[in-house]
Amino acid sequence: MGVITLTTDLGHRDFYQAALKGSIISQLPNVNIVDITHEIPSFDIQRAAVVLRNAYHYFPKYTVHLIGIDTVFQEGSKYVMMKYDDHFFVGADNGILSILLGEQDFQELYEIDIMQDLRYLHFPLADILTKAACHIARGGALALIGQPLAAPLKKVLVQPFVANNTIKGHVSYIDAFGNVISNISKDLFNEVQNGRSFKLHFKRNETITHMSWHYNEVPEGEKLCLFGISNFLEIAINKGHASRLLGLQQDEIIIVEFLDH
């Protein structure tokens, strides 16, 4: 049977996550359910997109990724199904799919056309969205339960700014280890660097001038920067919590200066 992953802001305290899984298992008893995370801050589609973008490609082709962020019903709500990179994504049309896509094109995109069960009006994640996810996991065609869409709702993330010999970016994600992940990609860094040395500036007068290959390359407690598993520039502390110790929080500015000498 298929695989359905869950990325939500439901947390672990309340019954919502259990209700979601119960709804899926009731429809598809043998499905493999994998929790990507339930700890996305409430309504934070940017954080969810970062997590999902880094996780989805580790799963088999045709996995269904159910996104439970900002799904509560409101006037004009749309719930959508997207096929992209031979994976399926199901969630609210709130901008997260456009963030996931970036500059890439989707393969298929449909608005879900399933009657809302009024008993679950305030919890469509456990109704409309699980029904769509289970339909796809069974091998069902998107067109059988949806209407074609030309494009998902567009939300544009703030991109790094390149000027002269600098890249100005910001903190896009802080992981559970306190590693500070920026929105500066390895490809952009290499393109602008063009073989030059660099100085990374952040928070007051903190700087880093060496690119590490791994976290243990510096002594314990020392700061470093590297391109981690996400292929975006990270600031870390060997066996330390960089966000807390360096005072770096979500959306704070970091600047990479490239030196010609």
C-alpha positions as CSV (number, residue, x, y, z in Angstrom):
1,M,0.0,0.0,0.0
2,G,1.1,3.6,-0.5
3,V,2.9,6.1,1.8
4,I,1.3,9.2,3.2
5,T,3.5,11.7,5.0
6,L,2.2,14.3,7.5
7,T,3.6,17.9,7.9
8,T,1.4,19.9,10.2
9,D,1.2,22.5,13.0
10,L,-0.9,20.3,15.2
11,G,1.7,19.6,17.8
12,H,1.5,16.5,20.2
13,R,-0.5,17.9,23.1
14,D,-4.0,17.7,21.8
15,F,-6.1,15.0,20.1
16,Y,-5.9,16.5,16.6
17,Q,-3.0,14.5,15.3
18,A,-4.5,11.2,16.5
19,A,-7.8,12.2,14.9
20,L,-6.0,12.9,11.6
21,K,-4.2,9.5,11.6
22,G,-7.4,7.7,12.7
23,S,-9.2,9.2,9.7
24,I,-6.5,8.0,7.3
25,I,-6.4,4.5,8.8
26,S,-10.2,4.2,8.7
27,Q,-10.1,4.7,5.0
28,L,-6.8,2.9,4.2
29,P,-5.9,0.4,6.9
30,N,-2.6,-0.8,5.4
31,V,-1.2,2.6,4.5
32,N,2.3,3.6,5.7
33,I,1.9,6.9,7.6
34,V,5.2,8.8,8.2
35,D,5.4,11.9,10.4
36,I,7.7,14.5,8.9
37,T,6.9,17.0,11.6
38,H,3.9,18.3,13.7
39,E,5.9,21.1,15.2
40,I,5.6,23.8,12.5
41,P,4.6,27.1,14.2
42,S,0.9,27.8,13.7
43,F,0.1,29.0,10.2
44,D,3.8,29.3,9.2
45,I,3.7,28.1,5.6
46,Q,7.3,29.3,5.0
47,R,8.7,27.1,7.7
48,A,6.6,24.2,6.5
49,A,7.8,24.6,2.9
50,V,11.5,24.6,4.0
51,V,11.0,21.4,5.9
52,L,9.0,19.6,3.2
53,R,11.3,20.8,0.4
54,N,14.2,19.2,2.2
55,A,12.4,16.0,3.2
56,Y,10.1,14.9,0.4
57,H,12.8,13.6,-2.1
58,Y,14.0,11.0,0.4
59,F,10.6,9.2,-0.1
60,P,9.7,6.8,-2.9
61,K,8.2,8.3,-6.0
62,Y,4.4,8.7,-5.9
63,T,4.4,9.3,-2.1
64,V,1.5,11.5,-1.0
65,H,2.5,14.4,1.2
66,L,-0.4,15.7,3.3
67,I,0.2,19.3,4.5
68,G,-1.8,20.4,7.5
69,I,-0.9,24.1,7.7
70,D,-3.6,26.8,7.8
71,T,-6.3,24.4,6.5
72,V,-9.3,25.7,8.6
73,F,-12.3,26.4,6.4
74,Q,-13.1,30.0,5.5
75,E,-15.1,31.7,2.8
76,G,-13.4,31.1,-0.5
77,S,-11.1,28.3,0.8
78,K,-9.6,26.1,-1.8
79,Y,-8.0,22.7,-1.2
80,V,-5.7,21.4,-3.8
81,M,-3.7,18.4,-5.1
82,M,-0.5,18.8,-7.0
83,K,1.8,16.3,-8.7
84,Y,5.4,17.6,-8.8
85,D,8.6,15.6,-9.3
86,D,6.5,12.4,-9.3
87,H,5.3,13.1,-5.8
88,F,1.8,14.3,-4.7
89,F,1.1,17.2,-2.4
90,V,-2.3,17.7,-0.8
91,G,-3.2,20.8,1.3
92,A,-4.8,24.2,1.3
93,D,-4.2,26.6,-1.5
94,N,-2.6,29.2,0.8
95,G,0.7,29.8,-1.1
96,I,2.7,26.8,0.2
97,L,2.7,25.0,-3.1
98,S,4.1,28.0,-4.9
99,I,6.9,28.2,-2.4
100,L,7.6,24.5,-2.8
101,L,7.7,24.9,-6.6
102,G,10.0,27.9,-6.7
103,E,10.8,28.4,-10.4
104,Q,9.9,24.8,-11.3
105,D,6.7,23.6,-13.0
106,F,4.1,21.2,-11.6
107,Q,3.0,18.1,-13.5
108,E,-0.7,18.3,-12.5
109,L,-2.7,20.6,-10.3
110,Y,-6.4,20.2,-9.3
111,E,-8.8,21.8,-6.9
112,I,-10.3,19.1,-4.7
113,D,-14.0,18.6,-5.5
114,I,-15.2,16.5,-2.6
115,M,-18.3,17.3,-0.6
116,Q,-17.5,18.7,2.8
117,D,-18.9,16.6,5.7
118,L,-20.5,19.2,7.9
119,R,-19.6,17.3,11.0
120,Y,-15.9,18.2,10.2
121,L,-16.5,21.7,9.0
122,H,-13.8,23.0,11.4
123,F,-11.4,20.2,10.7
124,P,-11.2,19.7,6.9
125,L,-7.7,18.2,7.3
126,A,-9.4,15.1,8.7
127,D,-12.1,15.1,6.1
128,I,-11.6,16.5,2.6
129,L,-7.9,16.4,2.7
130,T,-7.5,12.8,4.0
131,K,-10.1,11.6,1.5
132,A,-8.1,13.1,-1.3
133,A,-4.8,11.8,0.1
134,C,-6.2,8.2,0.5
135,H,-7.7,8.4,-3.0
136,I,-4.3,9.2,-4.5
137,A,-2.5,6.6,-2.3
138,R,-4.8,4.0,-3.7
139,G,-3.6,4.9,-7.2
140,G,-6.6,7.0,-8.1
141,A,-6.3,9.8,-10.7
142,L,-6.5,13.4,-9.5
143,A,-8.9,14.2,-12.3
144,L,-11.5,11.9,-10.8
145,I,-11.9,14.0,-7.6
146,G,-10.9,17.5,-8.8
147,Q,-11.1,20.4,-11.2
148,P,-8.0,21.5,-13.1
149,L,-6.3,24.7,-11.9
150,A,-4.0,26.9,-13.9
151,A,-1.7,27.8,-11.0
152,P,-1.5,27.6,-7.2
153,L,-1.9,30.7,-5.1
154,K,1.3,32.7,-5.5
155,K,3.4,33.6,-2.4
156,V,6.9,34.9,-3.0
157,L,9.6,34.5,-0.4
158,V,12.1,37.3,0.1
159,Q,15.1,36.3,-2.0
160,P,18.8,37.1,-1.3
161,F,19.9,40.5,-2.6
162,V,23.1,40.5,-4.6
163,A,25.0,43.8,-5.1
164,N,28.6,44.5,-6.0
165,N,30.6,42.0,-3.9
166,T,28.0,41.0,-1.4
167,I,25.0,38.7,-0.8
168,K,22.4,39.9,1.7
169,G,20.2,37.1,3.0
170,H,18.3,36.2,6.1
171,V,17.7,33.4,8.5
172,S,15.0,31.1,7.0
173,Y,15.0,28.2,9.5
174,I,16.4,27.1,12.8
175,D,16.6,23.4,13.3
176,A,16.3,21.4,16.5
177,F,20.1,21.5,17.1
178,G,20.1,25.3,16.9
179,N,21.8,25.4,13.5
180,V,20.9,28.6,11.7
181,I,19.9,28.0,8.1
182,S,19.9,30.9,5.7
183,N,18.1,31.5,2.3
184,I,21.5,31.7,0.5
185,S,21.9,28.6,-1.7
186,K,25.2,26.9,-2.5
187,D,24.6,27.6,-6.2
188,L,24.2,31.4,-5.6
189,F,27.2,31.5,-3.2
190,N,29.5,29.8,-5.7
191,E,28.2,31.9,-8.6
192,V,29.0,35.2,-6.8
193,Q,32.1,34.0,-5.0
194,N,33.9,33.0,-8.3
195,G,36.8,31.6,-6.4
196,R,37.3,34.6,-4.0
197,S,37.7,34.5,-0.2
198,F,34.8,35.7,1.8
199,K,33.7,37.2,5.2
200,L,30.3,36.2,6.6
201,H,28.8,39.0,8.8
202,F,26.0,38.6,11.3
203,K,24.7,39.9,14.6
204,R,26.7,42.8,15.9
205,N,30.4,42.2,14.9
206,E,30.4,38.4,14.5
207,T,32.2,37.1,11.4
208,I,33.3,33.8,9.9
209,T,35.9,33.6,7.1
210,H,36.3,29.9,6.5
211,M,33.9,27.4,4.9
212,S,33.8,24.1,6.8
213,W,33.0,20.7,5.3
214,H,31.5,19.3,8.5
215,Y,30.5,20.4,12.0
216,N,33.4,18.8,13.8
217,E,36.0,20.6,11.8
218,V,36.4,23.3,14.5
219,P,36.9,22.8,18.3
220,E,33.9,22.2,20.4
221,G,32.1,25.5,21.2
222,E,33.5,27.3,18.1
223,K,31.3,28.8,15.5
224,L,31.5,27.7,11.8
225,C,29.6,28.0,8.5
226,L,28.9,25.3,6.0
227,F,26.5,24.1,3.4
228,G,24.6,21.3,5.2
229,I,22.1,18.7,3.9
230,S,19.8,21.5,2.7
231,N,22.5,23.0,0.4
232,F,21.8,26.4,2.0
233,L,24.4,28.3,4.0
234,E,24.3,27.4,7.7
235,I,25.8,29.0,10.8
236,A,26.5,26.5,13.5
237,I,28.5,25.8,16.7
238,N,30.2,22.5,17.1
239,K,28.2,20.7,19.8
240,G,26.4,24.0,20.6
241,H,23.1,25.8,20.0
242,A,24.1,28.5,17.5
243,S,20.8,30.3,17.5
244,R,20.8,30.7,21.3
245,L,24.5,31.3,21.8
246,L,24.9,33.8,18.9
247,G,21.5,35.4,19.4
248,L,20.3,34.7,15.8
249,Q,16.6,34.4,15.3
250,Q,14.2,33.8,12.4
251,D,14.4,36.5,9.6
252,E,17.6,38.2,10.9
253,I,20.0,39.6,8.3
254,I,23.2,37.9,7.4
255,I,25.7,39.3,4.8
256,V,28.4,37.6,2.8
257,E,31.2,39.9,1.6
258,F,33.5,38.6,-1.1
259,L,37.1,39.9,-1.1
260,D,39.1,40.6,-4.2
261,H,42.6,40.5,-2.5
